[in-house]
Amino acid sequence: MRKYVLILITIIIALMSTVLSLGNTKVRREHIYYKSVDITKSDTLWGIADTYKNENMSVTNYISLIKDFNDMESDVIKIGQKIILPIEVEE
């Protein structure tokens, strides 16, 4: 009988700690929208990424995201090219 009471108490403590730890997590809500950019003579992928990146993201990571999203194999962009930028806005 004591063994079952100890097991029950252990399970209750484990469940309570799980519920308490889940209650303290901060929910991060983001909306993603997309912007089409027409490449002009002075544009660089670095400059575009620096302008439109989320404040919590590095320029290098955002460039990788842009390249993946647009199926680009290199960092080279050309005048007249259109690229789509995924832009995250945190609420």
Secondary structure, DSSP 8 states (H G I E B T S, - for coil): -HHHHHHHHHHHHHHHHHHHHHHT-----EEEEEEEEE--TT--HHHHHHHHS-TTS-HHHHHHHHHHHTT-SSS---TT-EEEEEEEEE-
